[in-house]
Amino acid sequence: QGRKAARYSLKKALLRLGPEGENFETYVARIFSAQGFEASNRLMLRGRCVEHEVDVLMDKGGERVMVECKFHNSLGTKSNIQCALYVYARFLDLKEKEGLVRPLLVTNTRFTSDVERYARCVGMEVLGWGVPHGQGLEQLATVHRIFPVTMLEMRRGDQVTLLAHKFITVDDVLARKRDLSTLLSKESAQDIERQAREVLGQ
């Protein structure tokens, strides 16, 4: 029961990173960094035909992977085939110029069955809630202990303030305690820090 509740709170916490997708893109880069990739956000890359802004570019051992993030504001929304086709077309334009080995499509929800079938067919990786089986976004977050700051209980105004100042993960709370104490009331800062230590088991 506790594990199920934790998974649900993670799912809701990812939604609260919105309404725009930028915080989710940063969060995804943090997850890949925890896996040993060099990950950079929002880079402009020149393709064979046009320029593209890539949500995350990751590199490990000379393998460069283009990551596109599809953020949804509601739990029931699935990433559809148009999204997958768009990502693969961008990958084809960038592939040679940028030396990319494969594309990866990431969402905070799920994919339609067409997306998963298409991805297998063209060699595109997908990462979402429960996808791939046993190695979905929620498993990676839990294994590497990279949790959204929005998992912590706080006033809405404090949440808005922290996200505006790029507190994206629970780790940021402990790494930037001085910033935390200048942005929030002493009481709020102490409570959020206490929760962060609990979540990270410190």
N, C-alpha and C positions, 0 to 999 in steps of 0.2 A: 504493500500500500504506500509506504514512504517513498519507494523508488518511483512509483507511478505519479505520485504528487510532485516529486522533484522534476520528472520529465515534463509534466504539464506546466509547471511554473517556468521551466526553461523555454518552452514553446511560447508562452505568453510574454516572457521577458524579451524574446527576440522581436515580437510584434511591437513592443514598446520602444525599440530602438528607432522606429520610424517617426513621422510618416514618410520621410524621404528615404532613399536607399543607401545614402552615403555612410551612415554609421554601421550598417550591416556589412558594407564592403570592407570597412576598416576591421570589423570583428572577424570576418572571414580571413583576412590577411594575418591577423593575430593567431588564428588556429593553424594556418600553414607554417608560420614562423615557429610555433611550438613543436612542429614536426620536423624542424631542421631545414626548412626552405628559406631562401631569401625572398621576401615578399614585399612588393611595393604597390601602393595604391594610385589609381587615377593617372596613368601615364599616357601621354600622346605619342602614338607610334605611327610611322608612315608606312602604308601598305603599297602594293603595286599600283593601285588606282587612286586611293584617297587616304586621308588621315583618319585614325580612329582613337578614341579615348578608351583605354582598357581599364576595367575596374581593378583587377589585381594582376600583376605579372609576377610569376614565381619561378625561381631558378634553384636547381639542386644538382650539383655535379655537372654543370654545363647544359642540363636539360631545361629549356625554357617553355613554360606552360602559360597560356593565356586563360585567365579566369574571368568569366562574366557572371555577375550576381543579379538574380531576379528576386527583388524583395516584394513581399505581399503584405498588405495591412490586415488581411483577415484570414483566419485559420483554414477556411474551406476552399480557398482559391488555389488552384493548381497551375503550375507553369505549363504552357501548352506548346504545341508543335511549332507555331509561328516563332516563338522565342528560340527554340532549338535551331530552326533553319537560319534565323538571323545571326545567331552566334557562330554557326558553322561557316556561313558566308563571309563573315568578318575574319575568321581564322584563315580561310583560303586566301583572302587578300593580303594578310599580314605574314603568312607562313614563311615564304622565301626571304623576304626583306629582313625579317626579324629573327629568323632561325627558330621558329616555334615548332615544337614536336607534337603538341596536341592541344585541343581546347578542353576546357572544363566549365560546365554550367552548374552554378550553385543556387539553391533557393532555400528559403526558411520554411517552406511548406512541403508540398509533394509535387510530383510530375504526373501528367497524363500517361497512359500506357503507350500512346504513340511516341511520346518523347523518349521513353526508355528503349523502345524498339528501334527508333531512328538512331539513337546514340550508339547502341550496340552495332548497328549496321555500318556507320561511318567511322567508328573508333573515337567517339567523343565521350569523355567521362561526365557523369552526373553525380551531384552530391546534394542530398536534401534530407528531409525528415524520414528516417528509416530507409534511405537509399544511399549507397548500396546496402544490402541486407547485412546487419551486424557491424557496419562501419559508416552509418549515417551521421548527419551533422550532430545529433544529440549524443551519440557515442563518442565522437571525437572531442566534443566539448567536455564530456565527463572524464574521459581518459586523461586528457591534457590539462584539465581543470582551468579551462578558459571559459568563464561564465560572463554573460552580459551584466553590466553594472545595474541594469534595470531589474535584475533578480532580487536586489535588496529592497526591503520595504522602506519607503521614504515618502515625504510629501511630494505631490506632483510638481510644485514649483522648484523643489530641490533637484528633482530628476531632470527637469528642463535645463536648469543651471549647469549640472554636471555634464550632460550631453553636449551643451553649447561650448563647454570648455574641454571637449574631447576626452572625457572620462568614459571609456567604452567598455572596459572589462573590470571585473571585481579587483583584479591585480592593480589597476590604476589607482584605486582608493588607497592601497597600502604604499604604493611607489611614490605617490604625490600627496603625502599627508599635509605638507605645508600649504599647497594649493587648496586642498580640501578645507582647511581651517580658515582660510581667508575668504572662501566663497560662501560658506554656510555658517549658521550659528554654531556656537561651541557645542551645544547640546546635540544638534543634528549631526555634526561632524563626528562626534564621539560615538553616537549610536550607529552610524553607517560604518565606521571603522570596526566597531565590535562585530557587526554582522559579517563584514568582509572576512575577518579572521575566522569566524565560525564556518562560513561557506568553504574557505580554503583549508580548513583544518589546522589553523596556526594558533 
